[in-house]
Amino acid sequence: MSGYTFDKQSAQRISKSVQATERLDITADYYAYRGRGALMALGKYASDADTDWAKGSTATVEVYNMGTREKTEQTAEVHNLFVDIKPGSWVLFQQGYLLAAECEGE
């Protein structure tokens, strides 16, 4: 029977990865399933009151499938640091922060 051995540095790296994975909160409606380097997500800002998403505020974003652009059942709370966003606009976000948003053409 053959076995594998790891040096101390490799064992510590594997241990850190396992610990980071075990800390993920998988009970939320939406979660980043990777620790560092979480993937971007595609969404749309929807407002029942038809109001803009104000810069400096947090809003609920409907999550869409990145490949098909079909709406999923998931939502995410996303913080906007940049500019007011119109309802129905496409957005990209990562780890709870807005990265990009659809803008009106001039």
KAMOJO-V629153 format. One record per residue. N is the residue number from 1. RES is the residue in one small letter. D_FIRST is the distance of its C-alpha to the first C-alpha in Angstrom with 1 decimal. Layout:
n=<N & N>
res=<RES & RES>
d_first=<D_FIRST & D_FIRST>
//
This chain:
n=<1 & 2 & 3 & 4 & 5 & 6 & 7 & 8 & 9 & 10 & 11 & 12 & 13 & 14 & 15 & 16 & 17 & 18 & 19 & 20 & 21 & 22 & 23 & 24 & 25 & 26 & 27 & 28 & 29 & 30 & 31 & 32 & 33 & 34 & 35 & 36 & 37 & 38 & 39 & 40 & 41 & 42 & 43 & 44 & 45 & 46 & 47 & 48 & 49 & 50 & 51 & 52 & 53 & 54 & 55 & 56 & 57 & 58 & 59 & 60 & 61 & 62 & 63 & 64 & 65 & 66 & 67 & 68 & 69 & 70 & 71 & 72 & 73 & 74 & 75 & 76 & 77 & 78 & 79 & 80 & 81 & 82 & 83 & 84 & 85 & 86 & 87 & 88 & 89 & 90 & 91 & 92 & 93 & 94 & 95 & 96 & 97 & 98 & 99 & 100 & 101 & 102 & 103 & 104 & 105 & 106>
res=<m & s & g & y & t & f & d & k & q & s & a & q & r & i & s & k & s & v & q & a & t & e & r & l & d & i & t & a & d & y & y & a & y & r & g & r & g & a & l & m & a & l & g & k & y & a & s & d & a & d & t & d & w & a & k & g & s & t & a & t & v & e & v & y & n & m & g & t & r & e & k & t & e & q & t & a & e & v & h & n & l & f & v & d & i & k & p & g & s & w & v & l & f & q & q & g & y & l & l & a & a & e & c & e & g & e>
d_first=<0.0 & 3.8 & 6.7 & 10.3 & 13.3 & 16.9 & 20.1 & 22.8 & 24.9 & 22.2 & 21.3 & 25.1 & 25.7 & 23.2 & 24.7 & 28.2 & 27.4 & 26.1 & 29.2 & 31.6 & 30.3 & 30.7 & 34.3 & 35.5 & 38.3 & 37.5 & 40.5 & 43.1 & 44.8 & 43.4 & 40.8 & 39.1 & 35.5 & 34.4 & 35.0 & 36.5 & 37.7 & 38.5 & 39.8 & 43.5 & 45.0 & 48.1 & 50.8 & 54.5 & 56.9 & 58.9 & 61.8 & 63.7 & 66.7 & 66.5 & 66.4 & 64.8 & 61.6 & 63.1 & 61.6 & 60.1 & 59.2 & 56.3 & 56.3 & 54.3 & 52.9 & 51.9 & 48.5 & 48.2 & 45.3 & 44.9 & 44.3 & 46.9 & 49.3 & 49.6 & 50.3 & 47.6 & 48.1 & 47.0 & 49.3 & 48.7 & 50.9 & 51.6 & 53.7 & 56.1 & 57.1 & 59.0 & 61.8 & 63.4 & 61.7 & 63.5 & 62.2 & 60.2 & 58.9 & 55.3 & 53.2 & 49.9 & 48.3 & 45.2 & 44.2 & 47.6 & 49.8 & 51.9 & 51.0 & 53.5 & 56.1 & 58.4 & 61.8 & 65.2 & 66.5 & 69.7>
//
